[in-house]
Amino acid sequence: MTARSRRTLHFIAAAAACAALGAGPRVVLAGEEDDLQREIDTQRVSVADLERLDELKATGDEITLLRSWLDEAWNLRSKHEYDQVREVLERTRKQADLIRAKITASKLRAQATSREASLADVRARIARTKKALVDAAKRKKALESAPLDKPAAGPADKPMAPSTDKSKSAAPGAEKAVGP
């Protein structure tokens, strides 16, 4: 092979390589467009999931902003501005993470409020029980000290009539003899 034919061969090989590289990005761009479209669609579905998770409606504004960013990403994709689409999609991923965090925080806040209300009820019940216990102790003390201060005339305090039963001995401590 001559030097000229080698140069021609190198030139043809370089041209073929350039043509392959030039055609490659178009194929990659088409695949990239499909990937971006798929990711946008996936994130739109996840927005519906986020709305379902947000039972307390704590993130309405953030979800609206997320939807507008997804619309913006869709418009940029249709204009073939893929770098900007990737930036917007990254922003939407971060926004979705923020929304998830806010939903979790709102649920935990509601749970804490519920538990604080339960705790307040229990504390009020304990306070009522303590007060009732103190009142009962005061009544008991008053009842115990009442017979010592002034005896109350009750049925047990009345003098009894002498018994006519002969089985009882007149002398205290005397026992009745038992016969055979």
C-alpha positions, 0 to 999 in steps of 0.5 A, a space after each residue: 500500500 502506498 502512502 497516498 492510499 493509506 492517507 485516503 484510507 485514514 481519511 475515509 475512516 475518520 469521515 466514517 467515525 465523524 459520521 457515526 459520532 454525528 448520527 449518534 447524538 440524534 439517536 441519544 437525543 431521541 432516547 433522552 427525550 423519551 426518558 425525560 417524557 417518562 420521568 415527567 409522566 412519572 412525577 405527575 403520577 407521584 403528584 396525585 399520590 402526594 395529594 392522597 397522602 396529604 389528608 390534612 391539606 397542609 401542602 396545597 400551595 406546594 403541590 400547585 407549584 409542583 404541577 406548574 413546574 411539571 408543565 414547564 418541564 413538558 413545554 421545555 421538552 417539546 422545545 427540545 431544551 433538554 438541559 433546562 428540562 433536567 434542571 426543572 425535573 431536579 427542582 421538582 424532585 426536591 419539591 416533592 421531597 419537601 412536600 413529603 416532609 411537610 406532610 409527615 410534619 403535619 401528621 406528626 403535629 396533629 398526632 402531638 396535638 391529639 396526645 396533648 389533649 389526651 394528656 390534659 384530660 388525664 391530668 384534669 381527671 387526676 386533679 379531680 381524683 386528688 381533690 376528691 381524695 383530700 375531701 374524703 380525708 377531711 371528712 374522715 378526720 372530721 368524723 373521727 374527731 366528732 365522737 371525742 369532742 361531743 358525743 352524739 346521741 345515737 341508738 347505741 348510746 341509749 341506756 338499756 333496760 335491765 335484762 330479766 334473763 336468769 341465765 345471765 349472772 349478776 356478778 360480772 365475770 361469773 360463769 354459769 355452771 353447766 350440769 350433766 
